[in-house]
Amino acid sequence: METWEWMKANLPSFLKDLEALVRRESPSGDLPGLKEAAGFLEEAFGPLTGRLSRKDTPRGPVLLLKREGEGKPVLILTHYDTVHPKGSFPEAFRLEREKAIGPGVYDMKGSIIALLYALRHAEATGRRLPALEILFTPDEEVGSPESRPLIEAAAKKARAALVLEPPTAEGDLKVARKGVGLYRLKALGKAAHQGVEPEKGVNAVLELAHQILRVAALEDWEKGTTLGPNVVRGGTVSNVVAEEAEVEIDLRIWTLEEARRVEEGLKALTPVLPGARLELSGGLNRPPMEPTPESLALFQKARAIGESLGLALRPGRVGGGSDGNFTAHLGVPTLDGLGLLGGDAHQKTEYVVVPEIPRRAALLAELLYAL
């Protein structure tokens, strides 16, 4: 395929742009780093056809590239924040055998550069693109608190959403993602001297221990529903009956129905110890990305293109959330996993497979043409 050959010919230039973006380290919350990375994106995408705007938020700049075309736009979601603190890698970018290694190279700076080259290919060849709205966000790794309203506003105008998160470990696209809930359960008791009059106290740590077992009982492994009471805090010193204790709970579900069931169960928890009280806070951070006939049709279009590129793509389901959860929840046909092949996400060995870059970039470009 001509697009694939063009991407192969431009791989050296691609790697230079990838290195330039990855070396601009941009951990979530690091405003100087995020602004520097956003500046690079403005320089790279600014000369392309369309209108690039910038909105500064407390979490960093959000960039929006609008490109005119026929019909309702296709929304493309990217994020340029990463999880690694600056200086976490021995070298911010390096090529090692067939791997490009660096912070965020896989999740998802490599995908952003693939999009850059898809758009450059369209301009170099005159191929027609649909109307596009492309969001570059700075806070996906921390739940998209600033970006979510902007994503949802854009999604309501879109006919489809493409998410440039990496594919599955097997290279498949993603048609379903679990929803993510974040809850905090607090137990409140009464302090007392552990040695002199422990009977006058109500031990919040003990109360919380009872409740954690009840929380775990709400899991349903057959339905893929998991609850992780993964962070526990409580008490002050060993000779004082603990007055407060709390647990942070991570919920993962495939369906909204399961989310409602679990939340009702959490709200129905009652104290075990006389005099203890419970407080529950939190909720769904990302609704589940449930496949629909429309999103599966979008996948079939991508799969046909993949076959012409020698890719045998399957519809993947993964437990982690993305910004695609928001668009899917609004009923927008959503296809995720259109980024670069690689691995070790969120690890200090994070990488993309260099020989596969042209093929994945060509897949993205051809899917845009097909839309």
Beta strands, then each sheet from edge to edge (+ up, - down):
strand 1: 51-57
strand 2: 60-67
strand 3: 74-79
strand 4: 94-96
strand 5: 99-101
strand 6: 132-137
strand 7: 160-163
strand 8: 173-177
strand 9: 179-188
strand 10: 226-234
strand 11: 244-253
strand 12: 277-286
strand 13: 315-318
strand 14: 334-335
strand 15: 342-343
strand 16: 351-353
sheet 1: 1+ 2- 6+ 3+ 7+ 14+
sheet 2: 4+ 5- 16+ 15-
sheet 3: 8+ 13+
sheet 4: 10+ 11- 9+ 12-
end
